[in-house]
Structure formats: C-alpha cells, structure tokens
C-alpha cells in the first residue's frame, strides 16, 4: 500500500481551486454546447472508476470524514498525482448547492470519454457486435440505467441520439455506477445519418422495441451476429427516424392489461436476449 496523498484543506468556499464544483445543480441544466469540458463524479464507486484512467480525474473534493479513505484510494490508484481537497461538509454544500451526504465528489475531463468517433468504438466488421441505441431517452435515471445494463450484458458500445440526456451528468453517472466511463459511447449529431452508417457501412441489424401489436414477440427472433437494440424514450417510444431504420420491431410479451415496462427494465430483458454469450 502506498503512502496516502497529502490533503489540501479548504476553509473558504470562494477558493479558486474548487471553482469547478460551484453550483453543480445549475450546471446540470446547461445544454451540451454550454459545457466546459468538465464533468463531476459523485460517490465512492464512481470516483474509484474515475481514478482508474490516468489523466481523467482533475481533482477530488471530500468531507473531513471521508478524507483518510480518499487519501489512500488516490495513492493506490492509477492517478496518484490527483489533488485531494478536504473541507467541512457545510462548505461543500454551500458551493455545490445540494446535500453532500456521500461526502465525495471528483471533477474529470470529458475529452477521454465523450465525443469519440463512431468508427473508434465499433468492433471490426469480422467480429460479432452488440450495440445499445438510445432514441430520445431524456430521463436522468434511465440514461444511467442504460449504461449499467450495457455493462452487465456485454454491450460493445452505446449510441445516443441528439436528444438523449448527458450520461456524464453526476446523477446519471451515479446511477450507472460509473459504467458510462467504461462502456464506449458516441452521441450522434445527425440521427438518420448515424443509423444509416451503422446499417450500410458497419453491417449492424437494428432491432427496435415497440408495443404495437404488429411487432414480433421477443422470443421469436434469432439474434443477428451484429445487432443494435434500439430503445425509445420514456413516453413516446422510438421516433419515426429510428423506426424507419429498423429491420425488425419486437415486443416483450406481457400479461393482458399491464402497462409497458420502464425503459431500463425493458432494455435489460432485450439485452439478455441479444447480447453476446460471454457472460459468466
């Protein structure tokens, strides 16, 4: 075990060294184009994953009760040079704008995980592939669940439509348990063009989920070698663009009179069917 890193104690909420953490509640409402290249991770599991990748974590901000734990975690990570700032919980809450009951935040660089080119995250044409495509999923928790499901079921990459919520928003990242930093992803700027490239250039068969009676029951479909499972938004389902690019529409058979499943639950059911058989 390495020697714990030395903490820098913060006594003033206006200290410029922690300016990235100011008013996080407001920053979460910014549009994607307004973001400043920084994301915030929250909770031990997420910060631990952030520290796995050298150069990803900019700093860690911890309460006094979490200081010793984080000092050791940073020292034993792949990013031992990461600054550790420690402050009273009252100071942390005054700058972040919410209750810091977990006592740990970290700032990270978006560049290594955001806006990766599509070609860089797809398996080569000779390999099997499982993709998860999110069409207009705007709920904070659900976008996090998409990444948690993707990690659990061996998805190679997640493709987001332009309207999807930010997977690096701190609440979404927490729900994903940090897997939005592990599972490769790409946000489309032109949804129709992206879907066309997946099918025409990369040989991906798109299977969309739909509750329409004309869709095929999930158990009746054979999984293609290179498949993209398309999940629609929470209320409207898949849009016309995604529907038009899907070769197959499928539904999860359910009891008569029951409502549709939450998109996170439905994604898990579908990915269990279509994901690569490399799970334990």
WOZI-V26162 format. One record per residue. N is the residue number from 1. RES is the residue in one small letter. SS is DSSP state (H for helix, E for strand, C for the rest). PSI is psi in degrees with one decimal (none if undefined). Layout:
BEGIN
n: <N	N>
res: <RES	RES>
ss: <SS	SS>
psi: <PSI	PSI>
END
This chain:
BEGIN
n: <1	2	3	4	5	6	7	8	9	10	11	12	13	14	15	16	17	18	19	20	21	22	23	24	25	26	27	28	29	30	31	32	33	34	35	36	37	38	39	40	41	42	43	44	45	46	47	48	49	50	51	52	53	54	55	56	57	58	59	60	61	62	63	64	65	66	67	68	69	70	71	72	73	74	75	76	77	78	79	80	81	82	83	84	85	86	87	88	89	90	91	92	93	94	95	96	97	98	99	100	101	102	103	104	105	106	107	108	109	110	111	112	113	114	115	116	117	118	119	120	121	122	123	124	125	126	127	128	129	130	131	132	133	134	135	136	137	138	139	140	141	142	143	144	145	146	147	148	149	150	151	152	153	154	155	156	157	158	159	160	161	162	163	164	165	166	167	168	169	170	171	172	173	174	175	176	177	178	179	180	181	182	183	184	185	186	187	188	189	190	191	192	193	194	195	196	197	198	199	200	201	202	203	204	205	206	207	208	209	210	211	212	213	214	215	216	217	218	219	220	221	222	223	224	225	226	227	228	229	230	231	232	233	234	235	236	237	238	239	240	241	242	243	244	245	246	247	248	249	250	251	252	253	254	255	256	257	258	259	260	261	262	263	264	265	266	267	268	269	270	271	272	273	274	275	276	277	278	279	280>
res: <x	x	x	x	x	x	x	x	x	x	x	x	x	x	x	x	x	x	x	x	x	x	x	x	x	x	x	x	x	x	x	x	x	x	x	x	x	x	x	x	x	x	x	x	x	x	x	x	x	x	x	x	x	x	x	x	x	x	x	x	x	x	x	x	x	x	x	x	x	x	x	x	x	x	x	x	x	x	x	x	x	x	x	x	x	x	x	x	x	x	x	x	x	x	x	x	x	x	x	x	x	x	x	x	x	x	x	x	x	x	x	x	x	x	x	x	x	x	x	x	x	x	x	x	x	x	x	x	x	x	x	x	x	x	x	x	x	x	x	x	x	x	x	x	x	x	x	x	x	x	x	x	x	x	x	x	x	x	x	x	x	x	x	x	x	x	x	x	x	x	x	x	x	x	x	x	x	x	x	x	x	x	x	x	x	x	x	x	x	x	x	x	x	x	x	x	x	x	x	x	x	x	x	x	x	x	x	x	x	x	x	x	x	x	x	x	x	x	x	x	x	x	x	x	x	x	x	x	x	x	x	x	x	x	x	x	x	x	x	x	x	x	x	x	x	x	x	x	x	x	x	x	x	x	x	x	x	x	x	x	x	x	x	x	x	x	x	x	x	x	x	x	x	x	x	x	x	x	x	x>
ss: <C	C	C	C	C	C	C	E	E	C	C	C	C	C	C	H	H	H	H	H	H	C	C	H	H	H	H	C	C	C	C	H	H	H	C	C	C	E	E	E	E	E	C	H	H	H	H	H	H	H	C	C	C	C	C	C	E	E	E	E	E	E	E	H	H	H	H	H	H	H	H	H	H	H	H	C	C	C	C	C	C	C	E	E	E	E	E	C	H	H	H	H	H	H	H	H	C	C	C	C	C	C	C	E	E	E	E	E	E	C	C	C	C	C	C	C	C	H	H	H	H	C	C	C	C	C	C	C	E	E	E	E	E	E	E	C	C	C	C	H	H	H	H	H	H	H	H	H	H	H	H	H	C	C	C	C	E	E	E	E	C	C	C	C	C	C	C	C	C	H	H	H	H	H	H	C	C	C	H	H	H	C	C	C	E	E	E	C	C	C	H	H	H	H	H	H	H	H	H	H	C	C	C	C	E	E	E	E	E	C	C	C	C	C	C	E	E	H	H	H	C	C	C	C	C	E	E	E	E	E	E	E	E	C	C	C	E	C	C	H	H	H	H	H	H	C	C	E	E	E	E	C	C	C	C	C	C	C	C	C	C	C	H	H	H	H	H	H	H	H	H	H	H	H	C	C	C	C	C	C>
psi: <131.0	162.4	133.2	145.2	156.8	125.4	148.0	119.3	128.7	125.5	-4.1	124.0	-20.4	7.0	122.9	-19.4	-17.7	21.9	-27.7	-19.2	-1.3	135.0	51.9	-31.7	-41.4	-38.8	-28.8	-15.1	-3.0	154.4	164.9	-36.9	-19.1	-7.3	154.0	21.0	7.7	141.1	163.0	128.4	147.6	135.8	156.1	-47.1	-41.2	-46.2	-37.2	-42.1	-39.3	-40.1	-11.6	-36.2	117.2	130.6	-4.3	-41.8	126.1	-40.8	164.9	136.8	119.2	151.9	165.8	-35.7	-19.2	0.3	-49.4	-42.8	-45.3	-32.7	-40.0	-39.2	-44.3	-44.8	-34.9	4.3	-177.3	0.3	58.6	-12.3	-1.6	126.7	140.3	116.6	135.7	135.2	162.0	149.0	-32.2	-37.7	-44.6	-44.1	-31.8	-29.1	-30.5	-30.4	11.5	165.0	124.1	60.1	-19.7	-24.2	9.0	129.2	157.6	143.3	143.7	161.7	127.4	-32.1	-47.4	-20.2	-14.0	149.4	37.8	138.1	146.8	-42.9	-26.1	-17.6	-3.6	140.3	150.4	161.5	-19.9	-3.4	151.9	155.6	142.8	119.4	149.7	120.2	128.8	116.7	98.7	32.7	107.1	-7.9	133.3	-48.2	-40.5	-37.3	-33.4	-40.4	-31.5	-42.1	-34.5	-42.4	-42.5	-42.2	-41.6	-33.2	20.5	33.1	137.6	-34.3	153.2	132.5	125.5	137.5	163.3	-26.8	-6.8	150.5	158.5	116.9	-13.1	2.1	140.5	-38.8	-41.9	-42.6	-37.5	-43.5	-35.8	-4.8	35.3	-0.7	-14.1	-12.1	-11.8	-40.3	122.6	143.6	159.0	133.7	123.9	143.1	-25.5	99.6	-45.4	-42.9	-41.6	-46.3	-37.7	-40.9	-40.1	-42.9	-45.5	-40.0	-28.1	3.8	31.8	126.5	118.9	125.3	115.3	150.9	133.5	141.3	2.7	144.6	-21.7	-9.0	158.8	135.1	140.4	-41.1	-14.7	3.5	133.7	138.0	122.9	159.9	-35.3	102.0	144.1	117.7	121.7	121.2	130.5	174.6	169.9	-34.1	-38.5	-15.0	-159.9	145.3	174.7	-35.3	-50.6	-42.9	-40.8	-22.3	-7.0	135.7	-29.7	141.2	132.7	159.5	155.0	116.0	132.8	166.8	143.6	135.0	-4.7	154.8	169.7	157.8	154.2	144.7	-31.7	-41.4	-45.1	-39.3	-40.6	-42.3	-45.8	-40.3	-31.3	-35.2	-43.6	-10.8	161.6	146.9	62.3	22.8	155.2	none>
END
